[in-house]
Amino acid sequence: MDRKCGMAIVGYGGMGGWHASKLDSMPETELKGIYDNLPSRRQAAMDLGIYAFESLNAVLEDKGIELIIIATPNDTHKEIAIRAMEAGKHVVCEKPAALNSAELKEMIDMAAKNNVIFTVHQNRRWDEDYLITKQIYETNTLGKVFHIESRVHGSRGIPGDWRNTKEHGGGMVLDWGVHLIDQILRMLADRRLLSLYASLSYVTNEEVDDGFKILLRFEKDLTCQIEVGTSNFISLPRWYIQGENGTAVIEDWNMNGKMVMVSDWEKRDAVPVATAAGLTKTMAPRTSETIREYSLPRIPSDIRDFYRNVIKAIDGKEEAYVNHYELMQSMRVMEAVMYSAHLNKVVDFADHL
Ligand SMILES: NC(=O)c1ccc[n+]([C@@H]2O[C@H](COP(=O)([O-])OP(=O)(O)OC[C@H]3O[C@@H](n4cnc5c(N)ncnc54)[C@H](O)[C@@H]3O)[C@@H](O)[C@H]2O)c1
């Protein structure tokens, strides 16, 4: 370990607390303190022995702080990030970095102008379910993959805090869409996105979307479905992956799931299934001697690698894992999702992304 990187967290709510607990287990970081505009949250930090700054200015003036982690509601990210970068601080911003691509460009430009690192906490790139799917795709475990479904389902509606207001940048596209779109775009970075069609849901909230479905078409015959639902009392699997020789399912965040692959393509005879009103061979389940079932691979990961990479990026030893091109690409896809849903139209990207 070369040195300790002095950091502060702005916004000490749910995610601010999460960042503090991760940094606490990293000898290469030093949390100098937090700032939250709510006195009760500053007190909550002090109760845990964490220093609480009285203002954002006090954080910006502290010469021991190199990096500021922003974990405030989405509509406040831009202003705090710009002030931090103007003060010469490096910035890790919570997702979504901004509410639209114009805001994001201002932030990216400010990073370049002040020669500081500006990156975003796309932590779900370290989720094991994602890493397993990525490996299955990259290694052709199931043969050539032609369809991927990525879903998160809950049944509590949209949370009742700032997330259900437009003013604060609420809605599930900005909240969860930003993760799921980022994952798919990174995994499929080897092929162009051709088009998408999206619909949003408003079951529990009228002001912002409480869920969505996106169908994406990539070059070389690969389709994806990304879905977030908050009124799903029965959850569908987190991932469903189809390759030419098999199918994989990852049920949940506990990595329950399996891969089923063909073992004998030649044995095509199927026992027909009779339903009350008909007969089918095409849709009959496979007999056990023609398929084999495998357990999912396990891929351990450590989210602290995200912060380690940011420190190395500050020291000029590595590129930031989450870069500006990727952030802008996800933001443009989110804007296309809103556009498609609003006008009920397919968005054709041609060569834009
Ligand atoms: N990456 C992830 O996995 C993940 C998970 C949850 C939330 N988030 C993101 O983290 C951010 C915060 O979400 P949360 O769930 O922690 O919200 P939260 O409401 O629990 O916490 C936000 C905190 O920011 C404070 N705050 C608001 N405006 C402020 C300002 N101008 N200056 C200082 N403090 C201010 C609030 O008082 C509150 O304590 C959001 O951008 C959200 O999208 C990311």
The ligand as an SDF file (V2000), in Angstrom:
LIG
                    3D

 44 48  0  0  0  0  0  0  0  0999 V2000
  -25.1830    2.2360   -6.4820 N   0  0  0  0  0  0  0  0  0  0  0  0
  -26.1490    1.7140   -5.7480 C   0  0  0  0  0  0  0  0  0  0  0  0
  -26.2340    0.5170   -5.5560 O   0  0  0  0  0  0  0  0  0  0  0  0
  -27.1300    2.6290   -5.1090 C   0  0  0  0  0  0  0  0  0  0  0  0
  -28.0760    2.1410   -4.1990 C   0  0  0  0  0  0  0  0  0  0  0  0
  -28.9520    3.0370   -3.6090 C   0  0  0  0  0  0  0  0  0  0  0  0
  -28.8830    4.3820   -3.9400 C   0  0  0  0  0  0  0  0  0  0  0  0
  -27.9640    4.8100   -4.8510 N   0  0  0  0  0  0  0  0  0  0  0  0
  -27.8640    6.2320   -5.2230 C   0  0  0  0  0  0  0  0  0  0  0  0
  -27.3510    6.9450   -4.1120 O   0  0  0  0  0  0  0  0  0  0  0  0
  -27.9340    8.2460   -4.0680 C   0  0  0  0  0  0  0  0  0  0  0  0
  -28.5890    8.4290   -2.7120 C   0  0  0  0  0  0  0  0  0  0  0  0
  -29.5910    7.4580   -2.5490 O   0  0  0  0  0  0  0  0  0  0  0  0
  -30.0260    6.9740   -1.0910 P   0  0  0  0  0  0  0  0  0  0  0  0
  -30.8580    5.7860   -1.2730 O   0  0  0  0  0  0  0  0  0  0  0  0
  -28.8390    6.8900   -0.2110 O   0  0  0  0  0  0  0  0  0  0  0  0
  -30.9420    8.2070   -0.6590 O   0  0  0  0  0  0  0  0  0  0  0  0
  -31.2380    8.6950    0.8180 P   0  0  0  0  0  0  0  0  0  0  0  0
  -32.4460    9.5510    0.7240 O   0  0  0  0  0  0  0  0  0  0  0  0
  -31.2430    7.5230    1.7540 O   0  0  0  0  0  0  0  0  0  0  0  0
  -29.9650    9.5960    1.1930 O   0  0  0  0  0  0  0  0  0  0  0  0
  -29.7000   10.8260    0.5870 C   0  0  0  0  0  0  0  0  0  0  0  0
  -29.0700   11.7430    1.6550 C   0  0  0  0  0  0  0  0  0  0  0  0
  -28.6210   12.9270    0.9990 O   0  0  0  0  0  0  0  0  0  0  0  0
  -28.9290   14.0410    1.8730 C   0  0  0  0  0  0  0  0  0  0  0  0
  -28.9800   15.2390    1.0180 N   0  0  0  0  0  0  0  0  0  0  0  0
  -29.9530   15.6490    0.1880 C   0  0  0  0  0  0  0  0  0  0  0  0
  -29.5880   16.7850   -0.4550 N   0  0  0  0  0  0  0  0  0  0  0  0
  -28.3520   17.0940   -0.0010 C   0  0  0  0  0  0  0  0  0  0  0  0
  -27.4400   18.1440   -0.2860 C   0  0  0  0  0  0  0  0  0  0  0  0
  -27.7360   19.0970   -1.1980 N   0  0  0  0  0  0  0  0  0  0  0  0
  -26.2550   18.1650    0.3660 N   0  0  0  0  0  0  0  0  0  0  0  0
  -25.9450   17.2080    1.2860 C   0  0  0  0  0  0  0  0  0  0  0  0
  -26.7810   16.1980    1.6050 N   0  0  0  0  0  0  0  0  0  0  0  0
  -27.9550   16.1180    0.9510 C   0  0  0  0  0  0  0  0  0  0  0  0
  -30.2490   13.6520    2.5040 C   0  0  0  0  0  0  0  0  0  0  0  0
  -30.4480   14.3680    3.7050 O   0  0  0  0  0  0  0  0  0  0  0  0
  -30.0520   12.1550    2.7300 C   0  0  0  0  0  0  0  0  0  0  0  0
  -29.5130   11.8760    4.0200 O   0  0  0  0  0  0  0  0  0  0  0  0
  -28.8980    8.3250   -5.2440 C   0  0  0  0  0  0  0  0  0  0  0  0
  -28.2620    8.9320   -6.3370 O   0  0  0  0  0  0  0  0  0  0  0  0
  -29.1950    6.8770   -5.5580 C   0  0  0  0  0  0  0  0  0  0  0  0
  -29.5500    6.6560   -6.9120 O   0  0  0  0  0  0  0  0  0  0  0  0
  -27.0950    3.9580   -5.4120 C   0  0  0  0  0  0  0  0  0  0  0  0
  1  2  1  0
  2  3  2  0
  2  4  1  0
  4  5  1  0
  4 44  2  0
  5  6  2  0
  6  7  1  0
  7  8  2  0
  8  9  1  0
  8 44  1  0
  9 10  1  0
  9 42  1  0
 10 11  1  0
 11 12  1  0
 11 40  1  0
 12 13  1  0
 13 14  1  0
 14 15  2  0
 14 16  1  0
 14 17  1  0
 17 18  1  0
 18 19  2  0
 18 20  1  0
 18 21  1  0
 21 22  1  0
 22 23  1  0
 23 24  1  0
 23 38  1  0
 24 25  1  0
 25 26  1  0
 25 36  1  0
 26 27  1  0
 26 35  1  0
 27 28  2  0
 28 29  1  0
 29 30  1  0
 29 35  2  0
 30 31  1  0
 30 32  2  0
 32 33  1  0
 33 34  2  0
 34 35  1  0
 36 37  1  0
 36 38  1  0
 38 39  1  0
 40 41  1  0
 40 42  1  0
 42 43  1  0
M  CHG  2   8   1  16  -1
M  END
$$$$
